[in-house]
Amino acid sequence: MKWSTPLKHFSIGLSPSLPPPLSLSLSLSLSLPDHFSSPMELGSVVQFLENRNILVTGATGFLAKIFVEKILRVQPNVKKLYLLLRAADEKSALQRFHNEAIAKDLFRVLREKLGGNLNSLISEKVTLVPGDITCENLGVKDPNLEEEMWREVDIVVNLAATTNFDERYDVSFQLNTMGAKNVLNFSKKCANIKLLLHVSTAYVSGEKAGLILEKPYYMGETLNGVSGLNLDTEKKIMEERLSELRAEEATDKEITLAMKDLGIQRARKYGWPNTYVFTKAMGEMLLGQIKGNIPLVMLRPTIVTSTYKEPFPGWVEGLRTIDSLAVGYGKGRLTCFLGDPESVIDVIPADMVVNSMLVAMEANANQASDDVVIYQVGSSLANPLRYSWIQDYGHRYFTKHPWVGKDGKAVIVGKVTVLSSMASFRRYMAIRYLLPLKGLQVANTAFCQFFEGTYSEFRRKINFVFRLVELYQPYLFFKGLYDDINTEKLRMAAKEGNVETDVFYFDPRTINWEDYFMNTHIPGVVKYVFR
């Protein structure tokens, strides 16, 4: 899962609880239905990819680029990769894909391996598709290309989404919910469709505690038992609110804020903590309801971090939750930490997510079933990572390799204040920030608004922090653990079938967290995010 809201002067963490007793896991395994324990036979994933025609949506996203690079590197005999991305035309699509994908360091290994032949490989194997998943037929304007895809595509991988917790409701609904429907409808028109792989997020579970199973959410199901969830109603409420705002001649900024608030309000009405996971959950419901006879796999990663091994260790892009902590801490801006240091955070390296996607494709293609197959891909059950360890790794790394600021001086890091409850957070903010803000307000009034600029900026930053805490509060003391029985079954089948497990590895138990954070992840964040 990506977390796109950057934390600049204050950082918070997402805090799952400790693993349940071993007896809970054992009793669960022993009581599984028969279809969970049935044998699964896997063939070569490399051979499976040969001569495939794969449509990938959201092609310039973090996981999508790793997915595309992996296929081109391990199976250059893939027949065609149709990459859907937002662009006005073919020329702008080519420019965007080059700038946001091929030119990135991610493709360095492939460039070194192929040299000048990389461009010819991409020209031969990659077809860029300007489009938009919020539109019917994915917004493809070229009728010849559209017909070609309907004729040729046999695997569809949906990676298009907005992952912003604080996105406008209308934007998030159109992308994460209705976009998923549009991708499925397009897949149904593909004559040779073998599988739709939809990448969701483990956090569609909301604030559930305990062991969270790999089970689907059905249309209208809510997390808090409140009835009335209906997608047509949600769309109507959203459109009516937009009409009201326009009738009131609200500014673009006012409309954006109002639509963000509406998303949070609708999500919390039914038990989800934010707009992102709410709209992703509705997308899952919609796919399950209208899938028909198309084999459908939903893959739910947890918090996605930098690459573990391939194409090289430590590649990452954009600020994710724990990366926000690293950036804030390394630059000396992290003054406090909200959450239980002894709790567990569920993270999984990006290349392991991509490998699980590829193995899941081979395992489920052509497996016609009324059921939706769900894989939760994370680490909290198999190899739990504590927040206190991350704090320790960060302190040791930036003590040894301090960040050098624009003034040329090294930033000296120290221990942060740990706030283990919302009450302690409110006390901290009151003493550290709200009292000085009140004093500045008095001074500003006494000196005829002389400090208005400083006061307004200080107040804006404090309001920003409180909004972030409001958004992330449900996760700060999260008590859930993500079960991965189906994913473990996939791993076991790959191992027993000798299916290139050195190439398509995705077992979190192989990760040494200290080595990964100290020598891979934090250096990767410094190299690719800090700058």
N, C-alpha and C positions, 0 to 999 in steps of 0.2 A: 504494500500500500504506500502511495506517495502522500506527502503532507506539504502542501504548497504554501501555507502561510508563514512567511519568515518572521523570526523573533529577533529583534534588533538589540534591544537594551534589557530584555527580560526574557527568560526562557523557562519553559515548563516541560514536564515529561509525562508519558503515558505509562501507567503502572499496573500491569496485570499482577495477580497474586502469586503466591508460591504454588508449586505443583501439588495436586491432591495426593493422598497416600497411594502407595503402589497398589494396595489392595483394590482401590477403586478402578484403576486401569485394568487390573487382572480380571476383576469380576465383569467388567464391561466386555472385555475380549471374549470371555467364556460364554457370554450370553448373546453373542451376535446371531442374527438370523442367518439361515443357510446360505443366502446368496452372497453374503460378505465373505464367507470362507471357501467358496467355490474356486477351483484352480483357474488361473489366468495364464494364457500362453502368449508370450511376446516374441516377435521376430526382430530382425535388425531394423533399428530406427533409420540408419543411414540408407538402407535399401528402400525403406518405406518412403523416404523423401525423394527418391529418384523419380524423375518424370512427373512429379506432382505439380499441379497448378493451384497455388495458394493465394487467397485474397487476405490481405492484412489491413485492417482499419487503424486509424491513429498512427500512421507509419512513422511519424517523426517523434513519437513519444519515447520515453526512457526505455521501457521494456521492449517496445516494438523494434527499436534499432538494434538492441542486443539479439533479439530473435532473428532478424534479417541477417545480421552479420554472421551468426552461428550457422545458419543454413548455407549461406554462400561459402563459408569456410570448410564445413564438413561434407557438404554435398553439392558441389558446383554443377552436378547434373540434374538438379531440380529443373523442371521444365520452365516454369514461369512464376515469378512473384509479382502479383498485382498489388501495388501499394497505394491505398487510398489516403489522401491528405488534403487538407483545406488549401485551395489555391484557385485563382481566377481562371487560369488556363494552363496548358501543358508547359509553356515556357517558364511561368512563375513556379509551377510545381517542381520542375527540374532544378531551378535555382534554389528553392527552399530545401529540397532533399539533399542537394550538394552541400549547402551551408550548414544545415542542421544534422546531417548524418555522415555522409561520405568524408567530409573535411574534418570531422572530429577525430580525436585520438583513438576512439573506439575501433576505427577501421585500420589502425596502424599495422597490426599483425597481418591483415589481409593485403595491405599495400606492400609490405615487405615481402610477402610470400609470392605475390603475383606481379609486382612491378607495374610496368605499362599495360599488362594484360587485365588489370582490375577494371579499367574503363570499358574494355570490350566485354568482359564478363557481365558487368552491370547493364550495359547496353543490350546484351543478348537475353539476360535472365530477368531483368527488372522492367516492369511496365508501370509507370507512374500514372495514377488515376486522380485527376482533380475532382474533388467531390465534397460531400458533407453528409454525415450520417443523420442529421436532423431532417433531411429531405427524402421524399419518396424516391426509390431506386438509387439511394445514396447520393443524389445530386449529380449523377454522371450525365454530362451533356452530350458526349459523343455517342450517337446511337450505334455506330459500328463497334466501338469498344465495349459498349454495354452488351450487345449481342455476343461478342466474343467471350466475355466473362461468363455469361449465362451458359454458353456452350462448353467452356473449358474448365472453369473452376470446380475443384472437387473438395477443397478444404477452405473453410472461412474461419479466420481468427479475429475476434473483435477485441481490440485494445483501445478503441477510442473512448475517451471519457474526460470529464473535468473532475479533478481530484481536490479542488479547493473546498475546504470545510465551509467557508463563508461566501460561497458563490450565490449569485442571484437565483431565486427559485425557478424562474422561467428558463434560464440558461441551463441549470443543472437538470431540470425535468426533461427538457428537449434532448439533451445529450445522453444522459445516463439512463433514462427510462424510455422515452420514445425512440431514441437513437438505437437502442437494443432491439426494439420491435422492427425498425426499418432494416437493420442488418439481417434479422431472421427472415423477413419477407423477401429480401433480395436473395438469400440463400435458397429459399424454396423455389426460386426461378432458375436455379442452376441445375441443369439436366443431370449432371454427374455428381451431385453433392454427396459426400461421404460423412461429413462431420462439421458441426459448428462448435468452435471452442470459444466460450465467452469468459473473459477475464473480469472477475468481480473483485470483491474485497472480503476478507474474513470479518471485517467490522460491521457487516450487515447485521451481525448479532446484537448490535447496540450495547447496552450495559449489562447483559446477562452475566451471571456469576457461575462458577463451577466449570464443569467440562462441557464445552460447546461442540455438539456433534455436527457431522457433515450431512446435514439434512436440508431439504429445500424449504422455501417459504412459499405458501400458497396464496393465490389472489385474495386480497382482503384480510389476510392474517396480520395481526399487529403484535407488538412486543409487550404491550401493557393490557391487552384484552379489550381495549376500547373498540367498539364496532363502528362501522361506517366508512372504512377506508375504501375509496372507489376512485379509479384513475380518471374517469370522466368528470367526477366532482372536483378532483384536484385541479384538473385543467380549467374547468369553469371558474373556480375560485381565483386562480391565477390570472386568467384573462379579465375577469371583472375588476380585480384590483388594479391591473394595468390601465384599464379604461378609466377608472376613477382618478388615478394619478394624472393621466393625460388631460382629463376634463378640468382638473384643478390647476393645469398648466405648471405642474411640478418640473423642476429642473432635472437634468440627467442624473446628477449626483443624488438628488432626493429620491428619484425613482429607483436607483440602484440600491440605496440604503433600505428603502421600504420593501423591495423585493427580497433582499437578504433577510430582513426581519421576518417576512412572511414564510420563507423557507424554514427557518428555525422554528417558528410557531407551529407550522403544519407537521414538521418532523416530531416535535416533542408532544404534540397532541396524541400521537400513536405510539410513543415510547422510544423513538430514535433520537439520538442526541444532537444530530446536525443534518443539514440539507444533503450533504454528500452521501452519507450511508443510507439515508432515507430514499433518495432517488435511485441509488444502486440496488437497494432491496426491492423497490417497485419494478425495476428493470428485470430482476430475477423472476419475480412473480409473473410478469407479462410473458417472458420467454417460456416459462414452464406451462403456462396456460395455452399458448398458441403454437407450440413447437410442432404439433402434428407428428409425422413419422420420421422427422429429421433427427439423427443421432446428435444429442446435445450434451456437451460437457461444460460445467461451470467450474472454473478454477479460482479459489479464493486465497490469494497470498496475504500474509500479515504485513508488517512494515518492511518494505523492500530497501535493502542497503547496497553498498558497492559490490562489484564483482569479487567473487572468492578466488577464482583461478583464471577464467577465460573471458575474453581473449587474452587478458592479463589481469593480475590482481589489482583491485582498488579503483576501477573506473566508476565514476558516479557523476550524476548530472543534476543540478538543482538542489535546493535545500529540502531535506526531509526532516522529520521530527528530531531524531537524535543528532542529525547534522546541525540543526539550529542550535542545539546545546553546545556542540563542539565549537562552532563559529563564535557564539556569544562568549563562551568560556575562554577560548584561545585569544580573543581580542580584548579580554578584560572587561567585557560588558555584562557578563552573567553575575548578578549580585545575589541571587537566591535560586533555590531549587524547590519546586512544589511537587510533592509526591513522596511515597514511601521508599526510602533507599533500599530496603530489603525485599521489595517486590520484584516481579519478573517482567521483563519486556520481551515481546515476541518479535524477533527480527529474522529475516532470511535474505541472504545475498541474491542479487538479481540474476546471476547466471544459473543458480539453482532453480529459481522460478522458471526461467526459460527452458531448462532441461526437463523439468517436470511437465511443462506444456508439450514438448516434443514427444516424450514418452507416452503421455496421455493420448496424444493424437494417434499414435500407432496402435495403442491398446483399444481404442474405442471407435475408430473409423469403421463404418459399415455395420456397427453393432446396433441394429434397429431395436429400439426399446421404448416402451411408454414412459420409462423412468428417466429422470435427469441424473446424470452421474456428477457427483460433486467431490472435488479434491480441495482440502484445506492444506495450504503449504506454509508451514511455519516451524518454529523451534521450541515453543514454550513447554511442550510435553516431553519431547525427545532429548532436548539439550537446553534446559532453562538458563537464561542469562539474567543476572541481577543488576538492578540499577546502580547499586553501590560499586559493582565492578566497573561499570562504565565511568563512573565518577573517578575512580582510582586510575583507570587507564588514561583518562583525559589529563588528570593532574600530573602523572608521571611523564606523559608524552610532551606536554607543553612546558614542563619544567626543563626537560632535556632539549627540546627543540622549540624555544619561544618564538612567538609570532613577532615580526619586526614591523612596527607601525610606519606610517608615512613620514614621521619625524625621524626615522632611522633608529629609534630606540626599541629595545626588546621589551615586550609586555611581560611583566612578572605576574604569574598566576598564583593564587592561593586557594585555600579551602572556601567553598561557598556556604552560605547560610542555608540549612535544610529546613524547609517548612513542611511538616508532616501532616498538617490538617488545614482545612479552609479557614478555621478560626485563627490559627497562627499566621496565615497569609494576610488576613484582613488586619490583624494587629500590626504586622510588619509594614504593610502599605500605609496604614494610618500614621505611624510614627515616622517612617522614612520619607514618605512622599506627600500624604494629604495635609499634614500640619505645615510643612514648608510651602505647599501650594496655597494654603489659607493665608499664610503670612505674606506671600507674594501678591495675593489679591488685595490685601489691605494696603500694602505699599503702593500698588498700582493705582488704587483709588486716591490715596493721599497725595500722590505726585501727578495727578491729572492724567492718568492713563499712560504715563511715561514708560511703564514696563509691560504695556499691553502685548507686544510681540512675544516677549519672553514668557509671560503668563499664559498666553494662548497656546504656545508650543508645548509648554510643560503640561498643561491640562490635556492637550491632545494626546501626548504620549501616555499619560496615566489612563486615559479613557481607552486607548488602544490595548494596554496591558489587561485592563478589566474585561474587555471584549474577548481577548484571547483566552483568558481564564474561563470565561463563561462558555466559550466554544469547547475547550478541552477538559473542563471540569469532570465530565462523566468518565473520562479515561484516566484521570490522575490517580485514582485509587481503584483501578479496574481489577475485578476479582475473577475474570474468566481465563480459561485455558483452552486452546484450540486443539481438539482431537484431530488426528490425521490417520484414521484407520484405513480409509480408501487409498490415501497417498502411500502409506506403509505397504499396503497390498501391492501397489504398483511397483514400489522399490524392490520388494521381495521377488516379484515376478521377473523383473529385469535382471536381478542377480541370479536367480535360478535358471533363467534362459540365456545367461551369459551375453546379455544385450549391451555391449559396449558401455559398461558401467563407468569406465574411465573417461568416456567422452560425455555421457549424459548422466552425470552424478547429481544427486539432489538429496543426499542424506545429511541432515543437520548435525547428526551425532559425530560426524567427522571433523566438525569445526572446533578448533581450540580458540575460545573467545579472546583470551589474552593476546595470543599471536595475531589473530585476525584484526583486532582493534589497534594494537600497538604498531603492527608492521604493514597492515593493508588498508583498513578502513580510514583511520584518522589521517594517515599520509595522503590517501586518495582525496579526502575532503579538502585538505590543505591545498593540494595541487589543482584540483578541478573546481572547487567551490569558493575557497577563500579569495582567490584572485578576481 
